[in-house]
Every structure is written in structure tokens, then in C-alpha cells.
Amino acid sequence: MSATDTPTLEAVMRHDRLVVVSGLILVAVISWAYLLTGAGMGMTAFEMTDMSMSAMDSAAMQPAVWNASYAVLMFFMWWVMMVAMMLPSASPMVLLFALVNRRQREQGNPFVSTSVFAAGYLIAWGAFSAVATGLQWGFEQIGVLSSMMVSTSALFGGLMLVITGAYQLTPLKHACLRHCRSPMQFVSRHWRAGTGGALRMGLRHGGYCLACCWFLMGLLFVGGVMNLYWIAGLALFVLLEKTIPIGHWLGSLTGVGLILWGGWMLYSRLV
């Protein structure tokens, strides 16, 4: 490659990064806008947050009418919410894939769109959303979750906090967190060429992201699935846990705090 080619190559790489960053920002903005406008629930997220934090009246306590259309609505609510909450922490990995993919193309390997890699995340988050929708239905049927998607049982809330806190301290949690915190290491070990390889990489890393955070996402059942304070707080925590130098320690300390909080709730329920 001649010296005159370098500026052109750098300009192309800057353009690629700009396209990927712009795409990530656009998807995040659309996802948050969908949530803020109520995710098809007939009221804004601000109104649902106020209702979930106030004392529930008898109408709000009536169970939701679950049918096919409502289940689909709930699935998409969870799926878009997962994108909104998880995309910021996944962005470094997506950007690194785009960079390495560009280098692969320079070496004569087939070019694969970064969207294929990102689709792996979407599939993984979609699978979790399907499970979360099923859990939401089940929790509502047994009466521990209201139609406003917030816990109605101190026992249920305390158990969720204790279980989530305990998971934060497990080797599985920290193994998955290491993969999320070390995108370069993941790429060097798991790079696969071609469209199928990119999709498998996205699915695999998306799986690590889920295994790192699925119990944390379950805390939405405690504070309110559409409670903006919980959504924003959990999204910020996931981002910090995966990106700041003390992320591992933050995860462990939070685990201890959740266990103590949940234990206090259970004790208050029993005495």
C-alpha cells in the first residue's frame, strides 16, 4: 500500500465508524422513544411510573386480560426495553467488530455487514424477552405481580432481591462479565469468518451479556417493568459494571447490598 493510499483508507475507516456509531445511536433513540411513549400500553411511561410508585387502587389491581395480541405487545415491550438497556454496554463490542471486519476486508476476506453481528444480539435479547413475557404472565396469574407490572408481594420482592444478589457473587456471573469487559479477548478467541460466523459471534457474545445480566433484568418485576427509574438505573448499572475499571468489584458489592436489602424485606414480612 502506497503512502498516497493511507489518507483514503483512514477516511474510509472513519466513515465506517461514523455509520456504525450513527446506527447505534439511532436504534437506541428509537428504543427509548418507544418506551417513553408507553410501548403501546395506552399511557406514557411517565404515567405508568407514577402509577407503579403510588398505592394501587382496586382497578389497577385487576389482572390483565392475556390474549395473543396482548402477549405479542408484552414481548415487543420487553424486546425493545432490552435493546434500550443493553445496547450502550454492547456498543464497544459492536464497534470493535466493525474495525476488525474492516481489517479482514483489507486482507482480501469477504466483507460482512456489522448488522449481521448485531443481529445475533437481537436474537439473544429476543429469546430472553420471550421468557420474560412468559414469567410476567405466570407471576400475574399467581398474584405476585399486578396488572401495572409491579410486585404486590414483599415475600416475592425479597426473594428476587436475595436471588439476584447471590447470583452477582457466582463464578458464572463473573466469567460472563469478563467476556463483556474484554471485547478484544473475545474477538481474538472467537472470531469466525463469513456471514454465518458473524451471526454466531453475535449470538455467543449476546449470550454472555444475557448470562451476565438476566437476574438484574428480573428486578424489573420488583420495582416495576415500566418504571423509568428502575429501567434507567439498571441500564446505567449494567453499563458501569461492564466498562469501568472496578466493574467486577461493583458487581460483587451490589450483590451483597441486594442480599441485605432482600433479607430485610423478608425479615419485615415475617415479623
N, C-alpha and C positions, 0 to 999 in steps of 0.2 A: 504494500500500500504506500503510495507516494505521500509526501508532506502536503500536497495540494488537496488530497482526498480527506485529510483529517478534519478540517473545519466542516466539510459537508457531512461526514459521519457523525460528528458531535452534534450538528444541527438536527440530524435525523433522530438521534437518541434523545435529545431534548424535546423534540416534537412528540416522540413516543411516550415519554414520561408525562408530558402535558396532557396527552389524550387519556392515558390511564388515570392520572390524578383527577382530571375533569370528570371522567366517567364515574369514579368512586364517589366524588363529591355529589354528583347529580343523583346517583342512586341513594345516597344517604339522605339528601334533602327530600327527595320524593317519599322515602320511607317514613321519615319523621313527620312530614306534612300529612301523610295518610293517617298516622297515629293521632296527631294533634286534632285533626278534623273528626276523629271519633271512630275510624276504621269501620265505617258503615253501621255503627251502632245507634244512629239517630240522635246523638248528642256529642258535643265535643269532649275531648279527653280532659279538658279543664273541669267541665261539669261532672264527668264521671269521677274525677279525682276528689272533688268536693263531696260527692255523694258517698264515696267509699270511705272517706275520713269522718263522716258525720254518723250519728246514730241512725240505724236503718229503720225506716217505717215499715208497716205491715205490707205495703205494696211492693217495696223493694225486696222484701224477704221472700216473696213468692218465687218458686223455682222457674227458671226459664223454660220455654217450650222448645224442646230439642226436636228438630226435624232435619231433613237433608240440607236444606238451604241454610239453616242456622249453623249446622256443623261445618259447612263449607266456609261460611262467614268467619267462624271462630278459627278455622285452620288458617285462613289468609291473614287474620289479625295476628296470630302467633308468628306466622312465617315472616310477615313484614316487620314485626317487632324484633324478631331475631336478627334480621338484616340491619335494622337501625341500631341495635345494641352491640352487635358483634363486628360489623364492618370496620369501624375505626381501628379495633385491635388487630384485625386481619389485614389491613391495608399495607403494612410493611412487607408482609409475605407476598402479597399480590404484586407490589412494586418490584420486589426482588425477582420474582418470576419473570416479569416483563423485561428486566435488564438482562438476566441470564439467557432468556429466549432470544433477545436481540443478538447477543454474542454468538449463540448457536447458529443463527441465520448467517452471520458474517463468515462462519466457518463452513458454510455450504449445506447445513442441515435444514430440513423443511421448517418453515415458519408456522407457528401455531398461535392463533389469536389468544390473547390473555383472557378473553371472555370464557374460553373453554376451561381454563384453570379455575376461574371464578365460579363457573357453573358447578364445579364439584362442591364448593362451599354451600351454594344454594340448595343442592340436593341433600346434603347432610343436614342443613338447617331445616329443610322441609320435612325430613324424616322425624326430626325432633318435634317439630310443630304438630305433626300428626299424633305423636304420642302424647304431647301436652294437651291437645284437644280432647283426646280420649280420657286423660286424667281429669280434666276440667269437668267433663260430663259425669264421671264417676263420683268426684267429690261433691258435685251438686246433688246427685241422687241420694247420697248418704247424709246430706245435710250439713257438711262441714264447710261448704262454700256457698255464698249467696249468689243470687242472680246478678249482682253487681260485681261478681268475681273477686270477692274478698272473703277471708276466713271468718267464720262465725263461731269458731271453737278455739278457746285458749289451749286446750289439750292438743288439738291438731297443729296450731301455730307453734307451740312449744316443741313438739316433736320434730316438726320441719326444721326449726332453727338448730336443734341439737344434732339432727342427722346431717344437715348441711355443714355445720361446724366440724363434726367428726370427719366428714369426707375431705374437708380442707387440709386435714393432717395426714391423709393416707399417702402411701408411696405412689399409687396410681395417679392421684391428683398432681403430685409434684413431677412425675415422669411426663405427663401430658403438658404441664406448664413449661417444662424445659424445652419441649418441641416448639411451643408457641413463642417462647422468648428467644429462641436461637434459629431464626429462619435460614441463615446461611448454612448451618449444620444440617438442617433438614434437606435443603437443596442438594448439598454435596453427597448425602447418603441415599436420597430417594429420587433423584432426577430420572425421569423417563421421557424418551423422545416420542414425538408424534402426538396426534390429537388424542388418541386413547390414553397415552402416557400422561398428558397434561390433565386430563379429566381424573385419572386415578390419583394423581398427586393432589389435586384439589379435594377429592373425596377423603384422602388419607389425612391431609392436614386439617380439613374441616372436621374430621372425626376427633382429632386431638383437641381441637378448640372446644368441641362439644363435651368431651370427657373431662375437660378442664373446668367447664362452667355449668354443666347441666343442673347440678344441685342448687347453684346460685340462682339460675333462672327459675327454679322451683319455688324460690322465696317470693316470687310474684303472687303465688297463691296465698301467702300470708298477708302481705301488705296491700294487695290489690293488683290484679292483672293489668288494669288500665290506669293505675295510679302513677301519674307522671313523676312524682318524687322517687318512687321505687324504681321505675324504669330508668330514669336519668342517673340515679345513684348507682344502680347495679352496672349500667353501661360504663360509667366513669371508673368504678372499681375494677371491672374487667380490663379496661384499657391500662390502668396504672399497674395492675398485677402483672400484665404481660410485657410492659415496656420500661418501667423504672428499674434502676439497679437493685433496689431492695424488694422487688416484687415477690420473691419467694418468702421472705420474712413477713411481708404484708399479708400474704395468703394465710400463713400459719397463725399470725396474731389475730387475724379476723376469725379464723376457725375457733380459737379459744374464746374470743368475745361472743361468738354466736352460741357456743355451748353454754356459756354463763347466762346469756340472755334467755335462751330456751329453758335452761334449768330453773331460772327464776320464775318464768311463766308457768312451768309445770308445778313448781312448789306452791305458787299463788293459787293455782287451780285446786290443789289437793288439800290445802289448809283452810 
